[in-house]
Amino acid sequence: MDQSSGKIYSLHFILLCLSNALFSASFNMMIPELPAYLSNMGGADYKGYIIGLFTLMAGLSRPFSGKLTDTIGRVPVMIFGSLVCVVCSLLYPLVSSVGAFLLLRFFHGFSTGFKPTGTSAYVSDIIPYNRRGEAMGMVGLASTIGMALGPAIGGYMAVRWNINVMFQVSAVFALLSVVILIGMKETLANKQPFRFALLKIKGDEIFEPLVWSPVIICFLTYFSYGAMLTIIPDFGAFLGVANKGMFFTYFTASSIGIRLLAGKVSDRYGRVPVLKVSAVLMAASMLMMGLAGSSALLMASAVVYGISVGLNAPAITAWTIDLGHPEHRGRALASMYIAMEAGIGLGAYFSAFVYNNQSSNFPVTFYLFAGITLLATIYLTFFYKKPVMVARQ
């Protein structure tokens, strides 16, 4: 697509969004059910590893996905990420021990280590720079729709039939995501054939130094996301919420609503002002969760949290592309995603550690993560300096 045309809603873009929605629904539909599934195996003390191991592998695979995105192409990287979801979803019913489950969960992280990197690079290739925020908002909107539908579908499948049916449906969604991508036109101009030598990562290929600021903000703001994924199912049950996926439905529904405008706002007013507001709202939602004594207040906090994430995600992705070198878009995006996975993984681990399966620890856990999130606003307000030159093409 010609970036100078100013158009973004091409057939390729729409198909990419649909693939993203299916991919997101595939792995998100199992998240609310996995803590209880692991507990039934005797692994209640390892619930923090459900998100932690997943994001650890995603983070470790980012340098590879970034390099491969910039060498063999965007489409192969996206297809590989979705295929990992297909395989892992089919394997979950076959594992019967805590160790095997955690190992499978670790390898499942390859999926989000590859698919989003290839997707964001593909979008940056076909979208004019002055509409990147809007485009990233729409791609994120598709992912959020999948995130909204996934837990509800997964919860229904687990209750109506059993959790194995949920895993099978997850595999079908991921496979449909792959089918859409097959035959999609590659956008990388100088594509190379895959060879194993490309898997050798040099030190300067791990991180794009031009995107330090988005990396810092991404890490600080996604810390709370790891905590939310880890302890909200238990917190919801503590407050008497029967459907563990309801919090995620409210959260994603509000995120969908704000994403319709968030990307355009960052294109017009800048990435930094939007990110400041989103961090403040995110911290406020954490405080609301800490104060929640009823399901109603918990759902209200989910709405505020969804708004904050809906503002954050398209702005930080577009900002990363703005600052990164055009020839290293895969590397720049991989750097941002490494920070995201590190934040989610560490957030999951430390929230489980602070919570320690004690309901009395819920408030202090949420307050702690509210403080961590506010560090993002402090950095943007007092420490961030706008670079002299910004990559725009």
C-alpha positions as CSV (number, residue, x, y, z in Angstrom):
1,M,0.0,0.0,0.0
2,D,1.2,3.5,-0.8
3,Q,1.6,5.3,2.5
4,S,1.2,8.7,0.9
5,S,-2.4,7.9,0.0
6,G,-3.6,8.6,3.5
7,K,-5.9,5.7,3.5
8,I,-5.8,3.0,6.1
9,Y,-8.9,0.8,5.7
10,S,-7.7,-1.5,2.9
11,L,-8.7,-5.2,2.6
12,H,-5.2,-6.2,4.0
13,F,-5.7,-4.0,7.0
14,I,-9.2,-5.4,7.7
15,L,-8.0,-9.0,7.3
16,L,-5.1,-8.2,9.6
17,C,-7.5,-6.9,12.3
18,L,-9.7,-10.0,11.9
19,S,-6.7,-12.3,12.3
20,N,-5.7,-10.3,15.4
21,A,-9.1,-10.7,17.0
22,L,-9.1,-14.5,16.5
23,F,-5.6,-14.8,17.8
24,S,-6.4,-12.7,20.9
25,A,-9.5,-14.7,21.6
26,S,-7.6,-17.9,21.3
27,F,-5.2,-17.5,24.2
28,N,-7.3,-15.1,26.3
29,M,-10.3,-17.4,26.6
30,M,-8.3,-19.8,28.9
31,I,-6.8,-17.2,31.2
32,P,-9.7,-17.0,33.8
33,E,-9.9,-20.8,33.9
34,L,-6.2,-21.7,34.3
35,P,-5.7,-20.8,38.0
36,A,-8.4,-23.3,39.1
37,Y,-7.2,-25.8,36.5
38,L,-3.7,-25.6,37.9
39,S,-5.0,-25.7,41.5
40,N,-6.9,-28.9,40.7
41,M,-3.6,-30.5,39.7
42,G,-2.1,-29.5,43.0
43,G,-0.3,-26.4,41.8
44,A,-2.2,-23.7,43.8
45,D,1.1,-22.2,44.9
46,Y,2.3,-21.8,41.3
47,K,-0.6,-19.6,40.0
48,G,1.8,-16.7,39.5
49,Y,3.7,-18.7,37.0
50,I,0.7,-19.0,34.7
51,I,1.3,-15.5,33.4
52,G,4.9,-15.3,34.4
53,L,6.2,-18.2,32.4
54,F,4.1,-17.3,29.4
55,T,5.5,-13.8,29.3
56,L,9.0,-14.9,30.1
57,M,9.1,-17.0,26.9
58,A,7.4,-14.1,25.0
59,G,10.1,-11.8,26.2
60,L,13.0,-14.2,25.4
61,S,11.7,-14.8,21.9
62,R,11.3,-11.1,21.0
63,P,14.9,-10.5,19.8
64,F,14.4,-13.5,17.4
65,S,10.9,-12.3,16.2
66,G,12.3,-8.7,15.8
67,K,15.2,-9.9,13.6
68,L,13.1,-12.4,11.6
69,T,10.5,-9.7,11.0
70,D,13.2,-7.5,9.5
71,T,14.7,-10.3,7.4
72,I,12.4,-13.1,6.4
73,G,9.2,-10.9,6.5
74,R,6.3,-9.9,8.5
75,V,3.8,-12.5,7.3
76,P,5.9,-15.7,8.2
77,V,6.5,-14.3,11.7
78,M,2.7,-13.7,12.2
79,I,1.8,-17.2,10.9
80,F,4.4,-18.9,13.2
81,G,3.0,-17.1,16.3
82,S,-0.6,-18.2,15.5
83,L,0.5,-21.8,14.8
84,V,2.1,-22.0,18.3
85,C,-1.3,-21.2,19.8
86,V,-2.9,-24.0,17.7
87,V,-0.4,-26.6,18.9
88,C,-0.3,-25.6,22.6
89,S,-4.1,-25.4,22.9
90,L,-4.4,-29.0,21.7
91,L,-1.7,-30.2,24.1
92,Y,-3.2,-28.7,27.3
93,P,-5.7,-31.6,27.8
94,L,-2.8,-34.1,27.5
95,V,-0.8,-32.8,30.4
96,S,-1.5,-34.2,33.8
97,S,1.2,-32.9,36.1
98,V,2.1,-29.4,37.4
99,G,5.6,-29.6,35.9
100,A,4.3,-30.5,32.4
101,F,1.6,-27.8,32.6
102,L,4.1,-25.1,33.5
103,L,6.5,-26.3,30.7
104,L,3.7,-26.1,28.2
105,R,2.7,-22.7,29.4
106,F,6.3,-21.6,29.0
107,F,6.4,-22.6,25.3
108,H,2.9,-21.1,24.7
109,G,4.6,-17.7,25.2
110,F,6.2,-18.1,21.7
111,S,2.9,-17.1,20.3
112,T,2.7,-13.6,21.7
113,G,6.5,-13.3,21.2
114,F,6.0,-13.5,17.4
115,K,2.5,-12.5,16.3
116,P,2.3,-9.0,17.6
117,T,5.8,-8.0,16.5
118,G,5.0,-9.1,12.9
119,T,1.6,-7.5,13.0
120,S,2.8,-4.1,14.2
121,A,5.6,-4.0,11.7
122,Y,3.2,-4.9,8.9
123,V,0.8,-2.1,9.9
124,S,3.7,0.4,10.1
125,D,4.6,-0.5,6.5
126,I,1.1,0.1,5.0
127,I,-0.1,3.1,7.1
128,P,0.9,6.8,6.6
129,Y,2.9,8.0,9.6
130,N,0.3,10.8,10.5
131,R,-2.3,8.1,11.1
132,R,-0.3,5.5,12.9
133,G,-2.0,6.1,16.2
134,E,-5.4,5.7,14.6
135,A,-4.3,2.5,12.8
136,M,-2.7,1.0,15.9
137,G,-5.9,1.9,17.8
138,M,-7.9,-0.1,15.3
139,V,-5.6,-3.1,15.4
140,G,-5.7,-2.9,19.2
141,L,-9.4,-2.7,19.0
142,A,-9.6,-6.0,17.1
143,S,-7.3,-7.6,19.7
144,T,-9.5,-6.1,22.5
145,I,-12.6,-7.5,20.9
146,G,-10.9,-10.9,21.0
147,M,-9.9,-10.3,24.5
148,A,-13.4,-9.4,25.5
149,L,-15.1,-12.4,23.8
150,G,-12.4,-14.9,24.6
151,P,-12.9,-15.2,28.4
152,A,-16.6,-15.1,28.1
153,I,-16.5,-17.9,25.4
154,G,-14.0,-19.9,27.4
155,G,-16.0,-19.6,30.6
156,Y,-19.1,-20.7,28.9
157,M,-17.4,-23.7,27.3
158,A,-15.9,-24.8,30.6
159,V,-19.2,-24.5,32.4
160,R,-21.5,-25.8,29.7
161,W,-19.3,-28.7,28.7
162,N,-15.8,-29.0,30.1
163,I,-12.4,-27.3,30.0
164,N,-11.1,-29.6,27.3
165,V,-13.7,-28.3,24.9
166,M,-12.5,-24.8,25.8
167,F,-8.9,-25.8,24.8
168,Q,-10.2,-27.3,21.5
169,V,-12.2,-24.1,20.6
170,S,-9.1,-22.1,21.4
171,A,-7.1,-24.1,18.9
172,V,-9.8,-23.6,16.2
173,F,-9.7,-19.8,16.7
174,A,-5.9,-19.7,16.4
175,L,-6.1,-21.9,13.2
176,L,-8.6,-19.5,11.6
177,S,-6.2,-16.7,12.4
178,V,-3.5,-18.5,10.4
179,V,-5.9,-19.2,7.4
180,I,-6.6,-15.5,7.1
181,L,-2.8,-14.7,6.9
182,I,-2.0,-17.3,4.2
183,G,-1.6,-15.6,0.9
184,M,-1.4,-12.1,2.4
185,K,1.0,-9.8,0.5
186,E,4.4,-9.4,2.2
187,T,5.4,-5.8,2.8
188,L,9.1,-6.2,3.6
189,A,11.0,-5.0,0.5
190,N,14.2,-7.0,0.8
191,K,13.0,-10.3,2.1
192,Q,15.5,-13.1,2.7
193,P,14.9,-16.8,2.8
194,F,15.0,-18.3,6.3
195,R,18.2,-19.9,7.3
196,F,19.3,-21.0,10.8
197,A,22.1,-18.5,10.9
198,L,19.4,-15.8,11.3
199,L,18.7,-17.3,14.8
200,K,22.1,-16.2,16.0
201,I,21.4,-12.9,17.7
202,K,24.2,-10.4,18.1
203,G,24.3,-8.0,21.1
204,D,23.3,-4.9,19.0
205,E,20.3,-6.8,17.5
206,I,18.5,-7.3,20.9
207,F,17.6,-3.7,21.5
208,E,16.8,-0.5,19.5
209,P,18.5,2.3,21.4
210,L,16.3,5.0,19.9
211,V,13.2,3.7,21.8
212,W,14.4,3.9,25.4
213,S,11.5,6.1,26.5
214,P,8.7,3.9,25.2
215,V,10.4,0.9,26.7
216,I,10.5,2.5,30.2
217,I,6.8,3.6,30.0
218,C,5.7,0.2,28.6
219,F,7.5,-1.6,31.5
220,L,6.0,0.5,34.2
221,T,2.4,0.5,32.9
222,Y,2.2,-3.2,32.2
223,F,3.4,-4.2,35.6
224,S,-0.2,-3.7,36.8
225,Y,-1.5,-5.8,33.9
226,G,0.4,-8.8,35.1
227,A,-1.0,-8.3,38.6
228,M,-4.5,-8.0,37.3
229,L,-4.3,-11.2,35.2
230,T,-2.9,-13.1,38.2
231,I,-5.1,-12.2,41.1
232,I,-8.3,-10.8,39.7
233,P,-9.8,-14.3,39.3
234,D,-9.3,-15.0,43.0
235,F,-10.4,-11.5,44.0
236,G,-13.6,-11.8,41.9
237,A,-14.3,-15.1,43.6
238,F,-13.7,-13.5,47.0
239,L,-16.2,-10.8,46.2
240,G,-18.8,-13.4,45.0
241,V,-18.5,-12.9,41.3
242,A,-19.7,-16.2,39.8
243,N,-18.3,-15.8,36.3
244,K,-14.5,-15.2,36.5
245,G,-14.5,-13.7,33.0
246,M,-16.9,-10.8,33.9
247,F,-14.1,-8.5,35.1
248,F,-12.3,-9.0,31.8
249,T,-15.5,-8.4,29.8
250,Y,-16.1,-5.0,31.5
251,F,-12.4,-4.1,31.2
252,T,-12.2,-5.0,27.5
253,A,-15.6,-3.4,26.7
254,S,-14.4,0.0,28.0
255,S,-11.1,-0.5,26.2
256,I,-13.0,-1.0,23.0
257,G,-15.0,2.2,23.5
258,I,-12.0,4.4,24.1
259,R,-9.8,2.9,21.3
260,L,-12.2,4.3,18.7
261,L,-10.9,7.7,19.6
262,A,-7.6,7.1,21.5
263,G,-5.4,6.6,18.4
264,K,-6.7,9.7,16.7
265,V,-6.1,11.7,19.9
266,S,-2.4,10.7,20.0
267,D,-2.0,11.5,16.3
268,R,-3.3,15.0,16.9
269,Y,-2.1,15.9,20.4
270,G,1.0,13.7,20.7
271,R,1.9,10.4,22.3
272,V,3.3,11.8,25.6
273,P,0.2,13.7,26.8
274,V,-2.0,10.7,26.1
275,L,0.4,8.4,28.0
276,K,0.5,10.7,31.0
277,V,-3.3,10.6,31.3
278,S,-3.5,6.9,30.8
279,A,-0.9,6.2,33.6
280,V,-2.9,8.4,36.0
281,L,-6.2,6.6,35.2
282,M,-4.5,3.2,35.5
283,A,-3.2,4.0,39.0
284,A,-6.7,5.3,39.9
285,S,-8.2,2.0,38.8
286,M,-5.7,0.1,41.0
287,L,-6.7,2.2,44.0
288,M,-10.4,1.4,43.2
289,M,-9.6,-2.3,43.2
290,G,-7.9,-2.0,46.6
291,L,-11.0,-0.3,48.0
292,A,-13.5,-2.6,46.3
293,G,-15.8,-4.3,48.8
294,S,-18.4,-5.3,46.3
295,S,-18.6,-6.7,42.8
296,A,-20.1,-3.4,41.6
297,L,-17.0,-1.4,42.5
298,L,-14.8,-4.1,41.1
299,M,-16.6,-3.8,37.7
300,A,-16.3,0.0,37.9
301,S,-12.6,-0.3,38.4
302,A,-12.5,-2.7,35.4
303,V,-14.0,0.1,33.3
304,V,-11.5,2.7,34.4
305,Y,-8.6,0.2,33.9
306,G,-9.9,-0.6,30.4
307,I,-10.0,3.1,29.5
308,S,-6.4,3.6,30.6
309,V,-5.2,0.6,28.6
310,G,-7.2,1.7,25.6
311,L,-5.4,5.1,25.7
312,N,-2.0,3.6,26.4
313,A,-1.6,0.8,23.9
314,P,-2.0,2.6,20.5
315,A,0.0,5.6,21.7
316,I,2.9,3.6,22.9
317,T,3.1,1.4,19.8
318,A,2.9,4.4,17.5
319,W,5.5,6.3,19.6
320,T,7.9,3.3,19.3
321,I,7.5,3.3,15.5
322,D,7.9,7.1,15.4
323,L,11.2,7.0,17.2
324,G,12.7,3.7,15.8
325,H,14.9,3.5,12.7
326,P,12.7,2.6,9.7
327,E,15.0,-0.3,8.7
328,H,14.8,-1.7,12.3
329,R,11.1,-1.5,12.9
330,G,10.9,-5.2,13.9
331,R,13.8,-4.6,16.4
332,A,12.2,-1.4,17.8
333,L,8.8,-3.1,18.3
334,A,10.5,-6.2,19.8
335,S,12.3,-3.9,22.3
336,M,8.9,-2.4,23.3
337,Y,7.3,-5.8,23.6
338,I,10.3,-7.2,25.7
339,A,9.5,-4.4,28.1
340,M,5.8,-5.2,28.0
341,E,6.5,-8.9,28.7
342,A,9.0,-8.1,31.5
343,G,6.4,-5.8,33.1
344,I,3.6,-8.4,32.8
345,G,5.8,-11.3,34.0
346,L,7.3,-9.5,37.0
347,G,3.9,-8.0,37.8
348,A,2.4,-11.5,37.8
349,Y,5.2,-12.9,40.0
350,F,5.3,-10.1,42.6
351,S,1.5,-9.8,42.8
352,A,1.3,-13.5,43.6
353,F,4.1,-13.1,46.1
354,V,2.5,-10.2,47.9
355,Y,-1.0,-11.7,47.7
356,N,0.3,-15.1,48.9
357,N,-3.2,-16.6,48.7
358,Q,-4.4,-14.5,51.6
359,S,-7.5,-12.4,51.0
360,S,-6.3,-9.8,53.6
361,N,-3.4,-9.0,51.2
362,F,-5.6,-7.9,48.3
363,P,-5.7,-4.2,49.1
364,V,-1.9,-3.8,49.7
365,T,-1.2,-5.6,46.5
366,F,-3.3,-3.2,44.4
367,Y,-2.0,-0.1,46.3
368,L,1.6,-1.2,45.6
369,F,1.0,-1.5,41.9
370,A,-0.8,1.8,41.7
371,G,2.4,3.4,43.0
372,I,4.5,1.6,40.4
373,T,2.2,2.8,37.6
374,L,2.4,6.4,38.8
375,L,6.2,6.3,38.2
376,A,5.4,6.4,34.5
377,T,3.8,9.8,34.8
378,I,6.7,11.0,36.9
379,Y,9.2,10.0,34.3
380,L,7.2,11.6,31.4
381,T,6.8,14.8,33.4
382,F,10.2,15.3,34.8
383,F,12.8,13.1,33.0
384,Y,11.7,12.7,29.4
385,K,13.4,14.9,26.8
386,K,12.0,15.0,23.3
387,P,14.7,13.9,20.8
388,V,15.9,16.4,18.2
389,M,15.1,14.1,15.3
390,V,12.3,11.6,15.0
391,A,12.0,8.9,12.3
392,R,8.8,9.5,10.4
393,Q,8.8,7.2,7.4
